[in-house]
Amino acid sequence: MFNPETLFEMKNAIMSHLRIIIPLICTFTIGQSLPARAPKTEKPKQFIYVLRLVPRLYDDKNWTREDNAVLERHFARLQEAAKSGQLILAGRTKEPGDKTFGIAIFETSDEEAARKFMQADPAIAGGLMTAELHPFAVALERKNP
């Protein structure tokens, strides 16, 4: 059979291998049992853009058919953004000419995306209105009845 010295050497060899294998098995087993963590997604950021009519359109009689068509596309786009949940609120003041302005409050990933959203507005792209973009945070919001 085996002599005692050979058995002792075999035991030491097996133990040194087990010192490596057992921690590896434990690490793998624990890693497999931990729940997977979803990647952290950033909360959308809020922005507001303030719209102002170009001076030519202060007087209602200066509006053309094309201007009205662009305004309809502007409104339809805001309706779609509201349906998708991107637009929080949009509206305008009821003042005449140079005093009137509109706002659009919306969410997007960052300022670059917000600027693209604003610039793609048909009223801005079509030259009916100018716009200023600002970071925004809705602090209070009434519940819809």
C-alpha positions as CSV (number, residue, x, y, z in Angstrom):
1,M,0.0,0.0,0.0
2,F,1.0,3.6,0.5
3,N,3.6,4.5,3.0
4,P,2.6,7.1,5.6
5,E,4.9,9.8,4.1
6,T,3.3,9.4,0.7
7,L,-0.2,9.7,2.3
8,F,0.9,12.8,4.2
9,E,2.2,14.4,0.9
10,M,-1.0,13.5,-0.9
11,K,-3.1,15.0,1.8
12,N,-1.2,18.2,1.7
13,A,-1.5,18.4,-2.1
14,I,-5.2,17.9,-1.9
15,M,-5.7,20.5,0.9
16,S,-3.7,23.1,-1.0
17,H,-5.9,22.6,-4.1
18,L,-9.1,22.7,-2.0
19,R,-7.9,26.1,-0.5
20,I,-8.2,27.5,-4.0
21,I,-11.2,25.6,-5.3
22,I,-13.6,26.1,-2.3
23,P,-13.4,29.9,-2.3
24,L,-14.0,29.9,-6.1
25,I,-17.0,27.7,-5.8
26,C,-18.4,29.8,-3.0
27,T,-17.9,33.0,-4.9
28,F,-19.6,31.6,-8.0
29,T,-22.5,30.2,-6.0
30,I,-23.1,33.5,-4.1
31,G,-22.8,35.4,-7.3
32,Q,-25.4,33.3,-9.0
33,S,-27.9,33.6,-6.1
34,L,-27.8,37.4,-5.9
35,P,-30.6,39.3,-7.7
36,A,-29.5,41.0,-10.9
37,R,-29.5,44.8,-10.5
38,A,-31.1,46.8,-13.2
39,P,-28.9,49.5,-14.6
40,K,-29.7,52.8,-12.9
41,T,-31.7,55.0,-15.3
42,E,-31.7,58.7,-14.8
43,K,-34.9,60.5,-14.1
44,P,-36.0,62.7,-17.0
45,K,-35.2,66.3,-16.6
46,Q,-37.8,69.1,-17.0
47,F,-37.5,72.1,-19.3
48,I,-39.7,75.0,-20.3
49,Y,-39.5,77.0,-23.4
50,V,-41.1,80.4,-23.7
51,L,-42.6,81.2,-27.1
52,R,-43.1,84.7,-28.5
53,L,-44.7,85.7,-31.8
54,V,-42.5,87.4,-34.4
55,P,-43.5,91.1,-34.7
56,R,-45.1,90.6,-38.1
57,L,-47.8,88.5,-36.5
58,Y,-48.7,90.9,-33.7
59,D,-51.6,92.0,-35.9
60,D,-54.1,89.3,-36.7
61,K,-54.7,90.6,-40.2
62,N,-51.1,89.7,-41.1
63,W,-51.6,86.0,-40.7
64,T,-51.5,84.0,-43.9
65,R,-52.9,80.6,-44.7
66,E,-49.5,79.1,-44.5
67,D,-49.0,80.7,-41.1
68,N,-52.2,79.1,-39.9
69,A,-51.2,75.7,-41.3
70,V,-47.9,75.9,-39.4
71,L,-49.7,76.9,-36.2
72,E,-52.0,73.8,-36.7
73,R,-48.9,71.6,-37.0
74,H,-47.4,73.2,-33.9
75,F,-50.6,72.4,-31.9
76,A,-50.8,68.8,-33.3
77,R,-47.2,68.2,-32.3
78,L,-47.8,69.4,-28.7
79,Q,-51.0,67.2,-28.5
80,E,-48.9,64.1,-29.5
81,A,-46.2,65.0,-27.0
82,A,-48.9,65.3,-24.3
83,K,-50.3,61.9,-25.3
84,S,-46.9,60.3,-25.1
85,G,-46.3,61.8,-21.7
86,Q,-43.4,64.0,-22.7
87,L,-45.3,67.2,-22.5
88,I,-46.4,68.2,-19.0
89,L,-48.2,71.4,-19.9
90,A,-48.6,73.9,-22.7
91,G,-50.5,77.1,-23.1
92,R,-50.5,80.8,-23.9
93,T,-51.5,84.1,-22.4
94,K,-54.6,85.9,-23.7
95,E,-53.0,89.3,-24.3
96,P,-52.7,91.1,-27.6
97,G,-49.7,91.3,-29.9
98,D,-46.3,91.9,-28.3
99,K,-47.6,91.1,-24.8
100,T,-48.7,87.5,-25.6
101,F,-46.4,84.5,-25.1
102,G,-46.8,80.8,-24.7
103,I,-45.0,78.1,-22.7
104,A,-44.3,74.4,-23.1
105,I,-43.1,72.4,-20.1
106,F,-41.8,69.0,-20.9
107,E,-39.4,66.2,-19.9
108,T,-36.4,64.8,-21.8
109,S,-33.1,63.2,-21.0
110,D,-30.8,66.3,-21.2
111,E,-30.5,69.9,-22.4
112,E,-29.3,68.9,-25.9
113,A,-32.5,66.7,-26.4
114,A,-34.6,69.6,-25.0
115,R,-33.1,72.0,-27.4
116,K,-33.8,69.6,-30.3
117,F,-37.3,69.2,-29.1
118,M,-37.8,72.9,-29.0
119,Q,-36.2,73.7,-32.3
120,A,-38.3,71.0,-34.0
121,D,-41.5,72.8,-33.0
122,P,-43.2,73.8,-36.3
123,A,-43.9,77.3,-35.0
124,I,-40.2,77.9,-34.4
125,A,-38.9,76.0,-37.4
126,G,-41.5,77.8,-39.5
127,G,-40.5,81.3,-38.3
128,L,-43.8,82.2,-36.5
129,M,-42.3,82.3,-33.1
130,T,-39.0,82.6,-31.3
131,A,-38.3,80.6,-28.2
132,E,-36.0,80.6,-25.1
133,L,-35.2,77.3,-23.4
134,H,-34.8,77.1,-19.6
135,P,-34.2,74.2,-17.1
136,F,-37.4,73.8,-15.1
137,A,-38.8,71.9,-12.1
138,V,-42.5,71.5,-11.5
139,A,-42.9,72.0,-7.7
140,L,-46.6,71.6,-7.3
141,E,-49.3,70.2,-9.6
142,R,-53.0,70.0,-9.0
143,K,-54.6,66.6,-9.4
144,N,-56.9,66.3,-12.4
145,P,-60.5,65.9,-11.2
